[in-house]
Amino acid sequence: MSSVLANNISSKVVVITGGSSGLGETTARYLASLGASVVLGRIDKLEAIAADIRSAGGKVAVQATDVTCQDEVKALVNLAQERFGKVDVVINNAGLMAIAPLAETRVDEWDRMIDINVKGLLYGVAAALPIFQAQGTGHFINISSVAGIKVFSPGGTVYSGTKFAVRAIAEGLRHEVGGKIRSTIISPGAIESDLKHGSSDTQGAAFVKDFYQQNEIPSESVARAIAYAIEQPADVDINEIVLRPTVQEF
C-alpha cells in the first residue's frame, strides 16, 4: 500500500475561472458538496451561485473576473489565499467556442477565443505558479477538449487551435514544474454547458446545437473526473482525462 495518503478534497482550496455557469458551476457545486472551499471568478451570475453553495453549507468566495485581464486573474487567486490561507488547485475553465468557417474571417471571434482560451489559461498559471512554488505543492487543471486532439473542421479550426494550445501548455507545464506541482488536462466531448452557445454564425450555431442535442451528457461527468484527479495521492499526477458520450464519434 502506498505510504502517501489520498488527498482529502474537503481540505482543498480550489479556484475556478468561468465558475458561475456550465462546467465551472457544476464543478464548483460538486467540489463544495465534498467539503472543498471554492473561489469562483466570472463576469456575471456569481452571487446567486455563491448563495446556493452557502445555503447548502459550502465554503465559497467570489470575485468578478475577466480572464482576459491578467490583473483580475491574479486578484482572484490572491483572494483565495487571503480568504482561505492557501491555494491548492486552479481550474482554468473559462472558454469560448465560436464555430464558423475560416472563410467568414471572423477575426474578432478568433481574437476573443485566443484571449480567453489561451491567454486566460496563461494568466491563471502566472497568478498561481509562484504561490504553488512557495508552498511546495499545487495542482493546475486545464480544460481542453476532444477538439484539442482532433481538429473540429469545418468551422472549429480556430477553436481547435486554442485547445491544441491548452494541451501543449499544460504538458509543458507538467514537464517544467512537475515533481511537487501537478498538471492535469481534461478533454471533454459533448457535455451540457453554455459553451455550445458561443457561435454568432447562424449556420455554425445550428450545427453545434444539433450536434450537442444528439450527443451531450451531463456536466457532472466532468466534475467527477476533476474530483478524481484532485483526490489522488500527492505522488500521483493524472496527466490527462479524455471523456466523451458513448455515442459520440468525433
GIWO-V970295 format. One record per residue. N is the residue number from 0. RES is the residue in one small letter. PSI is psi in degrees with one decimal (NA if undefined). D_LAST is the distance of its C-alpha to the last C-alpha in whole Angstrom. Layout:
# GIWO-V970295
N RES PSI D_LAST
N RES PSI D_LAST
This chain:
# GIWO-V970295
0 m 138.9 39
1 s 141.1 38
2 s -7.8 40
3 v 117.3 38
4 l 151.8 37
5 a 146.0 34
6 n 133.9 34
7 n 112.6 35
8 i -30.5 33
9 s -15.8 36
10 s -1.7 37
11 k 145.9 35
12 v 118.1 35
13 v 122.5 31
14 v 132.8 30
15 i 118.7 27
16 t 152.7 27
17 g 39.6 25
18 g 5.8 27
19 s 14.9 28
20 s 163.4 25
21 g -137.1 21
22 l -37.6 20
23 g -45.7 23
24 e -48.3 25
25 t -42.8 24
26 t -40.8 24
27 a -46.9 28
28 r -41.4 29
29 y -48.0 28
30 l -37.8 29
31 a -36.4 32
32 s -21.6 33
33 l 0.6 33
34 g -1.7 35
35 a 152.0 34
36 s 123.1 35
37 v 139.2 33
38 v 116.5 33
39 l 134.6 31
40 g 134.8 31
41 r 173.8 30
42 i -31.0 32
43 d 173.4 32
44 k 16.3 32
45 l -43.2 33
46 e -37.6 36
47 a -42.4 35
48 i -43.8 33
49 a -41.2 35
50 a -40.5 38
51 d -43.8 36
52 i -42.4 35
53 r -39.2 39
54 s -24.2 40
55 a 7.1 38
56 g 11.2 40
57 g 163.2 37
58 k 122.2 38
59 v 146.8 36
60 a 149.0 37
61 v 155.1 36
62 q 132.2 36
63 a 126.0 35
64 t 124.1 33
65 d 113.2 31
66 v -9.4 29
67 t -1.6 30
68 c 112.2 33
69 q -41.3 34
70 d -35.5 37
71 e -36.7 35
72 v -42.1 33
73 k -40.9 36
74 a -35.6 38
75 l -46.5 35
76 v -40.2 35
77 n -35.3 39
78 l -43.2 39
79 a -45.1 37
80 q -40.4 40
81 e -40.9 43
82 r -39.4 42
83 f -0.9 41
84 g -5.4 42
85 k 173.7 39
86 v 121.0 36
87 d -38.8 34
88 v 135.9 30
89 v 120.3 28
90 i 106.4 25
91 n 90.9 24
92 n -26.8 22
93 a 133.1 22
94 g 159.9 20
95 l 133.2 19
96 m 102.1 16
97 a 113.5 18
98 i 122.3 16
99 a 148.9 18
100 p 147.6 18
101 l -32.8 20
102 a -18.3 23
103 e -14.1 24
104 t 53.4 25
105 r 71.9 24
106 v -37.6 26
107 d -39.6 27
108 e -36.7 23
109 w -46.8 22
110 d -42.9 25
111 r -42.1 25
112 m -41.3 21
113 i -42.3 23
114 d -43.0 26
115 i -52.7 24
116 n -33.7 21
117 v -58.3 23
118 k -34.2 26
119 g -41.9 26
120 l -46.3 25
121 l -35.8 27
122 y -35.3 30
123 g -41.0 29
124 v -45.9 30
125 a -35.2 33
126 a -38.7 34
127 a -27.8 34
128 l -44.3 34
129 p -35.0 38
130 i -46.3 38
131 f -41.7 36
132 q -38.6 38
133 a -36.9 41
134 q -27.9 40
135 g 15.3 39
136 t 157.2 36
137 g 165.9 33
138 h 119.1 29
139 f 130.4 26
140 i 116.4 23
141 n 125.1 21
142 i 111.0 18
143 s -133.5 15
144 s 158.9 11
145 v -20.9 8
146 a -5.9 9
147 g 3.0 11
148 i -37.7 10
149 k 133.9 8
150 v 127.3 10
151 f 90.4 8
152 s 145.9 11
153 p 154.6 13
154 g -35.9 14
155 g 22.2 13
156 t -47.2 14
157 v -41.7 17
158 y -47.2 15
159 s -41.0 13
160 g -40.8 16
161 t -34.9 18
162 k -30.6 15
163 f -39.6 15
164 a -40.7 19
165 v -46.8 19
166 r -40.5 18
167 a -44.2 20
168 i -43.4 23
169 a -38.6 22
170 e -40.3 23
171 g -37.5 26
172 l -45.6 27
173 r -44.4 27
174 h -36.7 29
175 e -38.9 31
176 v 7.7 32
177 g 166.9 31
178 g -65.5 34
179 k -18.9 35
180 i 126.4 32
181 r 153.1 28
182 s 119.8 25
183 t 133.5 22
184 i 127.6 18
185 i 119.7 16
186 s 90.2 13
187 p 155.8 11
188 g -136.4 8
189 a 102.4 9
190 i 139.3 13
191 e 115.1 16
192 s 175.2 18
193 d -10.1 20
194 l -34.2 17
195 k -8.8 16
196 h 15.4 19
197 g -3.5 19
198 s 129.0 19
199 s -20.3 22
200 d 125.8 21
201 t -47.3 22
202 q -39.9 19
203 g -43.0 17
204 a -41.2 18
205 a -40.8 17
206 f -45.7 14
207 v -42.3 13
208 k -45.1 15
209 d -42.3 14
210 f -45.1 10
211 y -38.2 12
212 q -33.3 14
213 q -21.8 12
214 n -28.4 10
215 e 149.0 12
216 i 164.8 14
217 p 149.9 18
218 s -18.8 18
219 e -24.9 21
220 s -40.7 18
221 v -39.9 18
222 a -41.4 21
223 r -37.4 22
224 a -40.6 20
225 i -45.0 22
226 a -39.9 25
227 y -44.2 24
228 a -40.3 24
229 i -40.4 27
230 e -2.0 29
231 q 154.9 29
232 p 155.5 33
233 a -22.4 33
234 d 12.0 33
235 v 122.5 29
236 d 111.3 27
237 i 103.9 23
238 n -36.7 22
239 e 138.8 18
240 i 123.3 16
241 v 123.8 12
242 l 134.3 11
243 r 158.8 9
244 p 144.3 10
245 t -33.2 11
246 v -6.9 9
247 q 126.6 6
248 e -39.3 4
249 f NA 0
